[in-house]
Amino acid sequence: MKIRFLIILMTFFYIASCSGGKIPGADARKISPNPKDRVQKNLEEGRGFRLLGNNKRNSGEFDFASSNELWRASLDTLEFMPLALANYSGGIIVTDWYSDGGNNESVKISIRFLSNEIRSDALAIKVFYKNCSIDQSCKITDRSSALSIDLTQKILGKAALYEKENQSKNKKKYINEALK
């Protein structure tokens, strides 16, 4: 029994060493020595650390971002602002600094999704204001209270409408299939 195990183990190491110590597809001339460049390339190609299986996925594939009512309602509510980050799998949307041009004040909003359910505690919204003086010194303050409550209510209202529309579409689809 021990001899079989030893033979299987040696066979495994022999087969694993057939690549000659080289990583398949790795060419030092084509790989940047800068870690930030390698990370960016891996993100663009949809690669990452996985414990089990191959799970090859393209970076353009999304699980169900377009069917999540909270996500859609949040993007629709913030459509007038430029987005700095919108990561569905990470559950966060961050806008860039936005100003209507009338004064030296800009606003930045971050939305964290704590749940996919349409509930009042499903979102954590932070609102930051940046006031810049003439000498270009800026002060950033967190004034989340009033505006974040308004944004939460608006997003939840839109999400509830989207969910209702989705349920009526599914109901009609189910009735049409049942009548066939």
VOPAGU-2260 file (C-alpha; in pm, 1 decimal, decimal comma):
REM VOPAGU-2260
SITE   aa  ch    i         X         Y         Z
SITE  MET   A    0       0,0       0,0       0,0
SITE  LYS   A    1     280,5     240,4      90,0
SITE  ILE   A    2     463,0     159,0    -230,7
SITE  ARG   A    3     155,1     239,0    -440,6
SITE  PHE   A    4     113,8     570,5    -263,9
SITE  LEU   A    5     482,5     649,8    -315,8
SITE  ILE   A    6     459,6     561,9    -687,3
SITE  ILE   A    7     147,5     775,9    -731,5
SITE  LEU   A    8     312,2    1065,7    -547,7
SITE  MET   A    9     630,5    1040,0    -756,3
SITE  THR   A   10     424,3    1021,4   -1076,5
SITE  PHE   A   11     236,4    1334,0    -976,1
SITE  PHE   A   12     558,7    1528,4    -912,9
SITE  TYR   A   13     708,4    1400,7   -1238,6
SITE  ILE   A   14     406,3    1514,3   -1440,2
SITE  ALA   A   15     391,4    1847,2   -1256,1
SITE  SER   A   16     758,7    1913,5   -1330,7
SITE  CYS   A   17     718,4    1858,2   -1706,9
SITE  SER   A   18     675,9    2228,7   -1768,9
SITE  GLY   A   19    1044,7    2273,1   -1691,9
SITE  GLY   A   20     977,2    2517,2   -1411,3
SITE  LYS   A   21     812,1    2763,4   -1644,0
SITE  ILE   A   22     464,5    2898,7   -1595,7
SITE  PRO   A   23     264,8    2822,7   -1911,1
SITE  GLY   A   24     207,8    3139,7   -2109,4
SITE  ALA   A   25     443,6    3348,6   -1895,4
SITE  ASP   A   26     699,7    3551,2   -2083,1
SITE  ALA   A   27     907,6    3797,5   -1882,1
SITE  ARG   A   28     930,9    4027,5   -2183,0
SITE  LYS   A   29     550,6    4061,5   -2192,0
SITE  ILE   A   30     489,7    4098,3   -1816,5
SITE  SER   A   31     540,3    4433,9   -1651,8
SITE  PRO   A   32     764,7    4442,0   -1342,9
SITE  ASN   A   33     529,1    4699,3   -1191,3
SITE  PRO   A   34     276,3    4521,4    -961,2
SITE  LYS   A   35       8,1    4786,3   -1021,6
SITE  ASP   A   36      23,0    4720,4   -1396,6
SITE  ARG   A   37      -6,1    4343,4   -1340,1
SITE  VAL   A   38    -303,8    4392,1   -1106,8
SITE  GLN   A   39    -476,4    4619,6   -1359,0
SITE  LYS   A   40    -416,2    4367,0   -1639,8
SITE  ASN   A   41    -557,1    4084,5   -1426,3
SITE  LEU   A   42    -864,2    4291,3   -1341,8
SITE  GLU   A   43    -923,1    4370,4   -1708,9
SITE  GLU   A   44    -893,4    4001,1   -1797,3
SITE  GLY   A   45   -1120,6    3894,0   -1512,7
SITE  ARG   A   46    -854,1    3694,5   -1333,5
SITE  GLY   A   47    -824,8    3665,0    -959,8
SITE  PHE   A   48    -754,0    3433,9    -671,1
SITE  ARG   A   49    -977,4    3127,7    -658,3
SITE  LEU   A   50    -959,4    2842,1    -412,2
SITE  LEU   A   51   -1161,4    2583,1    -601,5
SITE  GLY   A   52   -1216,9    2510,3    -966,0
SITE  ASN   A   53   -1126,5    2708,6   -1270,7
SITE  ASN   A   54   -1438,0    2930,8   -1280,0
SITE  LYS   A   55   -1324,1    3114,8   -1592,7
SITE  ARG   A   56   -1535,6    3424,0   -1638,9
SITE  ASN   A   57   -1495,5    3722,8   -1861,5
SITE  SER   A   58   -1472,5    4062,5   -1698,6
SITE  GLY   A   59   -1785,8    4170,9   -1886,8
SITE  GLU   A   60   -2010,9    3908,8   -1727,4
SITE  PHE   A   61   -2241,2    4014,9   -1447,6
SITE  ASP   A   62   -2451,6    3790,9   -1230,3
SITE  PHE   A   63   -2774,3    3989,7   -1205,7
SITE  ALA   A   64   -2690,2    4359,1   -1172,8
SITE  SER   A   65   -2963,4    4464,9   -1415,8
SITE  SER   A   66   -3227,2    4266,4   -1228,5
SITE  ASN   A   67   -3141,6    4407,0    -884,6
SITE  GLU   A   68   -3395,1    4681,7    -821,3
SITE  LEU   A   69   -3188,9    4863,1    -554,7
SITE  TRP   A   70   -2886,1    4878,1    -782,3
SITE  ARG   A   71   -3086,6    5008,9   -1078,8
SITE  ALA   A   72   -3271,5    5263,7    -864,4
SITE  SER   A   73   -2943,6    5390,1    -717,3
SITE  LEU   A   74   -2785,5    5436,3   -1059,2
SITE  ASP   A   75   -3098,3    5608,3   -1189,3
SITE  THR   A   76   -3107,1    5842,5    -890,2
SITE  LEU   A   77   -2741,2    5938,5    -932,3
SITE  GLU   A   78   -2746,0    5953,4   -1313,8
SITE  PHE   A   79   -2670,6    6327,4   -1318,3
SITE  MET   A   80   -2341,9    6277,5   -1130,0
SITE  PRO   A   81   -2022,8    6132,7   -1278,1
SITE  LEU   A   82   -1935,6    5797,5   -1123,9
SITE  ALA   A   83   -1589,1    5727,8    -987,5
SITE  LEU   A   84   -1667,1    5365,7    -896,5
SITE  ALA   A   85   -1959,2    5132,1    -954,0
SITE  ASN   A   86   -1879,2    4780,2    -838,1
SITE  TYR   A   87   -2179,5    4551,2    -828,4
SITE  SER   A   88   -2000,5    4250,7    -683,4
SITE  GLY   A   89   -1843,3    4470,8    -416,7
SITE  GLY   A   90   -2176,5    4636,5    -346,0
SITE  ILE   A   91   -2064,1    4997,1    -371,1
SITE  ILE   A   92   -2124,5    5306,1    -583,6
SITE  VAL   A   93   -1907,1    5615,0    -541,3
SITE  THR   A   94   -1960,4    5932,9    -738,5
SITE  ASP   A   95   -1692,3    6175,6    -838,1
SITE  TRP   A   96   -1694,2    6527,4    -694,9
SITE  TYR   A   97   -1988,4    6715,8    -844,6
SITE  SER   A   98   -2056,6    7087,5    -850,2
SITE  ASP   A   99   -2327,0    7278,0   -1031,8
SITE  GLY   A  100   -2069,3    7549,4   -1099,8
SITE  GLY   A  101   -2240,8    7819,0    -894,7
SITE  ASN   A  102   -2010,4    7815,9    -593,5
SITE  ASN   A  103   -1693,8    7663,6    -449,8
SITE  GLU   A  104   -1881,3    7367,1    -302,3
SITE  SER   A  105   -1874,5    7012,7    -443,7
SITE  VAL   A  106   -2052,9    6699,9    -329,5
SITE  LYS   A  107   -1949,7    6332,8    -338,4
SITE  ILE   A  108   -2183,3    6043,6    -254,4
SITE  SER   A  109   -2103,8    5684,1    -166,4
SITE  ILE   A  110   -2366,2    5411,3    -145,7
SITE  ARG   A  111   -2290,5    5076,1      14,2
SITE  PHE   A  112   -2536,6    4792,3     -37,7
SITE  LEU   A  113   -2588,2    4596,2     282,2
SITE  SER   A  114   -2867,8    4381,0     141,2
SITE  ASN   A  115   -3043,3    4311,7    -188,0
SITE  GLU   A  116   -3381,8    4341,2     -21,7
SITE  ILE   A  117   -3575,0    4665,4     -51,0
SITE  ARG   A  118   -3558,1    4777,0     312,1
SITE  SER   A  119   -3465,8    5098,2     488,0
SITE  ASP   A  120   -3150,2    4941,2     633,3
SITE  ALA   A  121   -3032,7    4795,9     299,4
SITE  LEU   A  122   -2827,1    5104,4     207,9
SITE  ALA   A  123   -2551,8    5297,3     382,0
SITE  ILE   A  124   -2524,7    5637,7     217,0
SITE  LYS   A  125   -2250,2    5889,2     293,2
SITE  VAL   A  126   -2252,2    6243,6     159,3
SITE  PHE   A  127   -1932,8    6448,6     161,2
SITE  TYR   A  128   -1904,7    6819,4      87,5
SITE  LYS   A  129   -1586,6    6989,5     -27,1
SITE  ASN   A  130   -1550,5    7365,6      16,4
SITE  CYS   A  131   -1254,2    7522,8    -157,7
SITE  SER   A  132   -1137,9    7875,7     -91,0
SITE  ILE   A  133    -972,1    8111,3    -338,2
SITE  ASP   A  134    -622,3    7998,5    -233,2
SITE  GLN   A  135    -720,2    7639,3    -333,9
SITE  SER   A  136    -727,3    7505,9      20,2
SITE  CYS   A  137   -1018,7    7267,4      53,7
SITE  LYS   A  138   -1208,9    7136,6     352,3
SITE  ILE   A  139   -1403,7    6811,8     327,2
SITE  THR   A  140   -1688,8    6744,1     568,6
SITE  ASP   A  141   -1926,6    6451,9     615,7
SITE  ARG   A  142   -2283,3    6585,4     611,6
SITE  SER   A  143   -2469,9    6262,3     555,4
SITE  SER   A  144   -2770,8    6312,3     778,5
SITE  ALA   A  145   -3041,2    6501,9     584,4
SITE  LEU   A  146   -2940,4    6433,0     224,6
SITE  SER   A  147   -2869,6    6063,0     285,3
SITE  ILE   A  148   -3220,1    6017,6     428,6
SITE  ASP   A  149   -3370,4    6187,5     122,2
SITE  LEU   A  150   -3157,5    5976,9    -113,3
SITE  THR   A  151   -3249,4    5657,6      70,5
SITE  GLN   A  152   -3619,5    5736,2      42,8
SITE  LYS   A  153   -3590,9    5822,2    -326,3
SITE  ILE   A  154   -3389,7    5508,8    -407,3
SITE  LEU   A  155   -3621,3    5281,9    -207,2
SITE  GLY   A  156   -3925,5    5437,8    -378,1
SITE  LYS   A  157   -3780,9    5376,2    -725,0
SITE  ALA   A  158   -3669,9    5026,5    -629,9
SITE  ALA   A  159   -4019,6    4942,4    -505,6
SITE  LEU   A  160   -4163,9    5062,4    -838,7
SITE  TYR   A  161   -3909,9    4854,2   -1031,9
SITE  GLU   A  162   -3993,4    4549,7    -821,5
SITE  LYS   A  163   -4366,3    4599,9    -879,2
SITE  GLU   A  164   -4309,5    4632,1   -1256,8
SITE  ASN   A  165   -4093,9    4320,7   -1252,9
SITE  GLN   A  166   -4356,4    4122,4   -1062,0
SITE  SER   A  167   -4631,8    4228,2   -1302,5
SITE  LYS   A  168   -4415,2    4129,8   -1601,7
SITE  ASN   A  169   -4343,4    3791,8   -1445,8
SITE  LYS   A  170   -4711,8    3744,6   -1365,7
SITE  LYS   A  171   -4812,5    3822,3   -1725,6
SITE  LYS   A  172   -4539,9    3589,9   -1855,8
SITE  TYR   A  173   -4660,0    3311,9   -1625,4
SITE  ILE   A  174   -5024,4    3360,5   -1732,1
SITE  ASN   A  175   -4929,6    3361,9   -2103,3
SITE  GLU   A  176   -4727,9    3041,0   -2062,5
SITE  ALA   A  177   -5011,4    2877,0   -1870,5
SITE  LEU   A  178   -5261,8    2962,9   -2146,0
SITE  LYS   A  179   -5047,3    2805,3   -2420,4
